[in-house]
Amino acid sequence: METVIIIGCGYVGRRVAALEYARGSRVVCLARSARAAEDSPHAGYQVFTGDLDRPETLALPATQATVVYYFAPPPSAGSADPRVTALLGRFDDNQTPDRLVYISTSGVYGNCNGAWVDETRTPNPQSDRALRRLSAEQSVQEWCAERGSRAVILRVPGIYGPGRLPVERLKLGVPVVRLEESPFSNRIHVDDLAAVCVAAAHRPQARGIYNVSDGQPTTMTDYFLRVAETLGLPSPPEISMAEARSRLNAGMLSFLEESRRLDNGKMLRELGVELRYGDLASGLAASIGA
């Protein structure tokens, strides 16, 4: 029986845990506290406790893991991710996993002015958020190379799905940038992302970096308009980019200042994934139906 450890058993991690459990794997999840452990998403999972911000509390299972999935977010400040290095430092020679799958962000590419981007493009992170992810990518790759483990880095854009749509934003009438000025953005349905994660862990040829998306980029404004239409909500008001810079918060502006279209060809070829929701229309319908 294979043992998989999931670091970050949240929106994505719980779905990956369910897929692994269905495969017959022994699923081990990290919980931050004993109380969190009581909320384990499945009675068949093993849970160990530990705080990534306090490495001394991380007591990893004694058995060697076949796969480690790392889904935990980085800290909210700084240009590096000490949580990743804290976790990796707790593995001894007898616990080194065969494979490590790390969810990163497509934000490491920075602003590409709407160009199509594949995995050969040099990263150019332009926010601390993206710098932290790129730093974590490098830590994972170096650690795995030193120990003979296989690292798989998934560069993921916006994740949507049941319970993860901008409903409150639309109800509040938060404006969006005019359609003709809106940057390109990319998405993946959470169930497709979970399937990609499992394929990345178990396909023999999977290694290195993969862009993960549905392959159908649209503008950010188009996304909000289509969500509003699907939910039967009023369309958000549209404003110019110049006006957006004075009205929207810094976090949203950081996304508006980057535009790229992700090429997911390598993911499809090497991971053999057949996307259930290869376009936004089918993904939104499934998200609302759920």
WOMO-V79327 format. One record per residue. N is the residue number from 0. RES is the residue in one letter. SS is DSSP state (alpha for helix, beta for strand, coil for the rest). D_CENTER is the distance of its C-alpha to the mean C-alpha in whole Angstrom. Layout:
n->N res->RES ss->SS d_center->D_CENTER
n->N res->RES ss->SS d_center->D_CENTER
This chain:
n->0 res->M ss->coil d_center->27
n->1 res->E ss->coil d_center->23
n->2 res->T ss->beta d_center->22
n->3 res->V ss->beta d_center->18
n->4 res->I ss->beta d_center->17
n->5 res->I ss->beta d_center->13
n->6 res->I ss->beta d_center->13
n->7 res->G ss->coil d_center->11
n->8 res->C ss->coil d_center->12
n->9 res->G ss->coil d_center->11
n->10 res->Y ss->coil d_center->10
n->11 res->V ss->coil d_center->8
n->12 res->G ss->alpha d_center->10
n->13 res->R ss->alpha d_center->13
n->14 res->R ss->alpha d_center->13
n->15 res->V ss->alpha d_center->12
n->16 res->A ss->alpha d_center->15
n->17 res->A ss->alpha d_center->17
n->18 res->L ss->alpha d_center->17
n->19 res->E ss->alpha d_center->18
n->20 res->Y ss->alpha d_center->20
n->21 res->A ss->alpha d_center->22
n->22 res->R ss->alpha d_center->22
n->23 res->G ss->coil d_center->24
n->24 res->S ss->coil d_center->22
n->25 res->R ss->beta d_center->23
n->26 res->V ss->beta d_center->20
n->27 res->V ss->beta d_center->20
n->28 res->C ss->beta d_center->17
n->29 res->L ss->beta d_center->17
n->30 res->A ss->beta d_center->19
n->31 res->R ss->coil d_center->20
n->32 res->S ss->coil d_center->23
n->33 res->A ss->alpha d_center->26
n->34 res->R ss->alpha d_center->25
n->35 res->A ss->alpha d_center->22
n->36 res->A ss->alpha d_center->23
n->37 res->E ss->alpha d_center->25
n->38 res->D ss->coil d_center->22
n->39 res->S ss->coil d_center->21
n->40 res->P ss->coil d_center->19
n->41 res->H ss->coil d_center->22
n->42 res->A ss->coil d_center->25
n->43 res->G ss->coil d_center->25
n->44 res->Y ss->coil d_center->22
n->45 res->Q ss->beta d_center->23
n->46 res->V ss->beta d_center->22
n->47 res->F ss->beta d_center->22
n->48 res->T ss->beta d_center->22
n->49 res->G ss->coil d_center->22
n->50 res->D ss->beta d_center->20
n->51 res->L ss->coil d_center->18
n->52 res->D ss->coil d_center->20
n->53 res->R ss->beta d_center->23
n->54 res->P ss->alpha d_center->23
n->55 res->E ss->alpha d_center->26
n->56 res->T ss->alpha d_center->25
n->57 res->L ss->coil d_center->23
n->58 res->A ss->coil d_center->25
n->59 res->L ss->coil d_center->23
n->60 res->P ss->coil d_center->25
n->61 res->A ss->coil d_center->28
n->62 res->T ss->coil d_center->27
n->63 res->Q ss->coil d_center->25
n->64 res->A ss->coil d_center->21
n->65 res->T ss->coil d_center->21
n->66 res->V ss->beta d_center->17
n->67 res->V ss->beta d_center->15
n->68 res->Y ss->beta d_center->11
n->69 res->Y ss->beta d_center->10
n->70 res->F ss->coil d_center->7
n->71 res->A ss->coil d_center->9
n->72 res->P ss->coil d_center->9
n->73 res->P ss->coil d_center->12
n->74 res->P ss->coil d_center->15
n->75 res->S ss->coil d_center->16
n->76 res->A ss->coil d_center->18
n->77 res->G ss->coil d_center->19
n->78 res->S ss->coil d_center->18
n->79 res->A ss->coil d_center->17
n->80 res->D ss->coil d_center->15
n->81 res->P ss->alpha d_center->18
n->82 res->R ss->alpha d_center->16
n->83 res->V ss->alpha d_center->15
n->84 res->T ss->alpha d_center->18
n->85 res->A ss->alpha d_center->20
n->86 res->L ss->alpha d_center->18
n->87 res->L ss->alpha d_center->19
n->88 res->G ss->coil d_center->23
n->89 res->R ss->coil d_center->23
n->90 res->F ss->coil d_center->23
n->91 res->D ss->coil d_center->27
n->92 res->D ss->coil d_center->28
n->93 res->N ss->coil d_center->29
n->94 res->Q ss->coil d_center->25
n->95 res->T ss->coil d_center->23
n->96 res->P ss->coil d_center->21
n->97 res->D ss->coil d_center->21
n->98 res->R ss->beta d_center->17
n->99 res->L ss->beta d_center->14
n->100 res->V ss->beta d_center->11
n->101 res->Y ss->beta d_center->8
n->102 res->I ss->beta d_center->5
n->103 res->S ss->beta d_center->6
n->104 res->T ss->beta d_center->6
n->105 res->S ss->alpha d_center->9
n->106 res->G ss->alpha d_center->11
n->107 res->V ss->alpha d_center->12
n->108 res->Y ss->alpha d_center->15
n->109 res->G ss->coil d_center->16
n->110 res->N ss->coil d_center->19
n->111 res->C ss->coil d_center->20
n->112 res->N ss->coil d_center->22
n->113 res->G ss->coil d_center->21
n->114 res->A ss->coil d_center->21
n->115 res->W ss->beta d_center->20
n->116 res->V ss->beta d_center->17
n->117 res->D ss->coil d_center->17
n->118 res->E ss->coil d_center->16
n->119 res->T ss->coil d_center->20
n->120 res->R ss->coil d_center->19
n->121 res->T ss->coil d_center->20
n->122 res->P ss->coil d_center->17
n->123 res->N ss->coil d_center->18
n->124 res->P ss->coil d_center->16
n->125 res->Q ss->coil d_center->18
n->126 res->S ss->coil d_center->17
n->127 res->D ss->alpha d_center->17
n->128 res->R ss->alpha d_center->13
n->129 res->A ss->alpha d_center->12
n->130 res->L ss->alpha d_center->15
n->131 res->R ss->alpha d_center->14
n->132 res->R ss->alpha d_center->11
n->133 res->L ss->alpha d_center->13
n->134 res->S ss->alpha d_center->15
n->135 res->A ss->alpha d_center->13
n->136 res->E ss->alpha d_center->13
n->137 res->Q ss->alpha d_center->16
n->138 res->S ss->alpha d_center->17
n->139 res->V ss->alpha d_center->15
n->140 res->Q ss->alpha d_center->17
n->141 res->E ss->alpha d_center->20
n->142 res->W ss->alpha d_center->20
n->143 res->C ss->alpha d_center->20
n->144 res->A ss->alpha d_center->22
n->145 res->E ss->alpha d_center->25
n->146 res->R ss->alpha d_center->25
n->147 res->G ss->coil d_center->25
n->148 res->S ss->coil d_center->21
n->149 res->R ss->beta d_center->19
n->150 res->A ss->beta d_center->16
n->151 res->V ss->beta d_center->13
n->152 res->I ss->beta d_center->10
n->153 res->L ss->beta d_center->7
n->154 res->R ss->beta d_center->7
n->155 res->V ss->beta d_center->5
n->156 res->P ss->coil d_center->7
n->157 res->G ss->beta d_center->8
n->158 res->I ss->beta d_center->7
n->159 res->Y ss->beta d_center->10
n->160 res->G ss->coil d_center->13
n->161 res->P ss->coil d_center->16
n->162 res->G ss->coil d_center->16
n->163 res->R ss->coil d_center->13
n->164 res->L ss->coil d_center->15
n->165 res->P ss->coil d_center->17
n->166 res->V ss->alpha d_center->20
n->167 res->E ss->alpha d_center->22
n->168 res->R ss->alpha d_center->21
n->169 res->L ss->alpha d_center->23
n->170 res->K ss->alpha d_center->26
n->171 res->L ss->alpha d_center->26
n->172 res->G ss->coil d_center->27
n->173 res->V ss->coil d_center->25
n->174 res->P ss->coil d_center->26
n->175 res->V ss->beta d_center->24
n->176 res->V ss->beta d_center->25
n->177 res->R ss->coil d_center->27
n->178 res->L ss->alpha d_center->26
n->179 res->E ss->alpha d_center->28
n->180 res->E ss->alpha d_center->26
n->181 res->S ss->coil d_center->23
n->182 res->P ss->coil d_center->20
n->183 res->F ss->beta d_center->18
n->184 res->S ss->beta d_center->15
n->185 res->N ss->coil d_center->12
n->186 res->R ss->beta d_center->10
n->187 res->I ss->beta d_center->9
n->188 res->H ss->beta d_center->11
n->189 res->V ss->alpha d_center->9
n->190 res->D ss->alpha d_center->12
n->191 res->D ss->alpha d_center->11
n->192 res->L ss->alpha d_center->8
n->193 res->A ss->alpha d_center->9
n->194 res->A ss->alpha d_center->12
n->195 res->V ss->alpha d_center->11
n->196 res->C ss->alpha d_center->10
n->197 res->V ss->alpha d_center->13
n->198 res->A ss->alpha d_center->15
n->199 res->A ss->alpha d_center->13
n->200 res->A ss->alpha d_center->15
n->201 res->H ss->alpha d_center->18
n->202 res->R ss->coil d_center->19
n->203 res->P ss->coil d_center->22
n->204 res->Q ss->coil d_center->21
n->205 res->A ss->coil d_center->17
n->206 res->R ss->coil d_center->17
n->207 res->G ss->beta d_center->16
n->208 res->I ss->beta d_center->13
n->209 res->Y ss->beta d_center->12
n->210 res->N ss->beta d_center->11
n->211 res->V ss->beta d_center->9
n->212 res->S ss->coil d_center->10
n->213 res->D ss->coil d_center->13
n->214 res->G ss->coil d_center->16
n->215 res->Q ss->coil d_center->17
n->216 res->P ss->coil d_center->17
n->217 res->T ss->beta d_center->19
n->218 res->T ss->beta d_center->19
n->219 res->M ss->alpha d_center->18
n->220 res->T ss->alpha d_center->21
n->221 res->D ss->alpha d_center->22
n->222 res->Y ss->alpha d_center->18
n->223 res->F ss->alpha d_center->20
n->224 res->L ss->alpha d_center->23
n->225 res->R ss->alpha d_center->22
n->226 res->V ss->alpha d_center->21
n->227 res->A ss->alpha d_center->24
n->228 res->E ss->alpha d_center->26
n->229 res->T ss->alpha d_center->24
n->230 res->L ss->alpha d_center->25
n->231 res->G ss->coil d_center->28
n->232 res->L ss->coil d_center->27
n->233 res->P ss->coil d_center->29
n->234 res->S ss->coil d_center->28
n->235 res->P ss->coil d_center->27
n->236 res->P ss->coil d_center->29
n->237 res->E ss->beta d_center->28
n->238 res->I ss->beta d_center->29
n->239 res->S ss->coil d_center->30
n->240 res->M ss->alpha d_center->27
n->241 res->A ss->alpha d_center->30
n->242 res->E ss->alpha d_center->30
n->243 res->A ss->alpha d_center->27
n->244 res->R ss->alpha d_center->27
n->245 res->S ss->alpha d_center->29
n->246 res->R ss->alpha d_center->28
n->247 res->L ss->coil d_center->24
n->248 res->N ss->coil d_center->23
n->249 res->A ss->alpha d_center->21
n->250 res->G ss->alpha d_center->18
n->251 res->M ss->alpha d_center->18
n->252 res->L ss->alpha d_center->20
n->253 res->S ss->alpha d_center->18
n->254 res->F ss->alpha d_center->16
n->255 res->L ss->alpha d_center->19
n->256 res->E ss->coil d_center->20
n->257 res->E ss->coil d_center->18
n->258 res->S ss->coil d_center->18
n->259 res->R ss->coil d_center->17
n->260 res->R ss->beta d_center->17
n->261 res->L ss->beta d_center->14
n->262 res->D ss->coil d_center->16
n->263 res->N ss->coil d_center->15
n->264 res->G ss->alpha d_center->18
n->265 res->K ss->alpha d_center->17
n->266 res->M ss->alpha d_center->14
n->267 res->L ss->alpha d_center->17
n->268 res->R ss->alpha d_center->20
n->269 res->E ss->alpha d_center->19
n->270 res->L ss->alpha d_center->17
n->271 res->G ss->coil d_center->19
n->272 res->V ss->coil d_center->17
n->273 res->E ss->coil d_center->18
n->274 res->L ss->coil d_center->16
n->275 res->R ss->coil d_center->17
n->276 res->Y ss->coil d_center->16
n->277 res->G ss->coil d_center->17
n->278 res->D ss->coil d_center->18
n->279 res->L ss->alpha d_center->18
n->280 res->A ss->alpha d_center->21
n->281 res->S ss->alpha d_center->20
n->282 res->G ss->alpha d_center->17
n->283 res->L ss->alpha d_center->18
n->284 res->A ss->alpha d_center->21
n->285 res->A ss->alpha d_center->19
n->286 res->S ss->alpha d_center->17
n->287 res->I ss->alpha d_center->21
n->288 res->G ss->alpha d_center->23
n->289 res->A ss->coil d_center->21
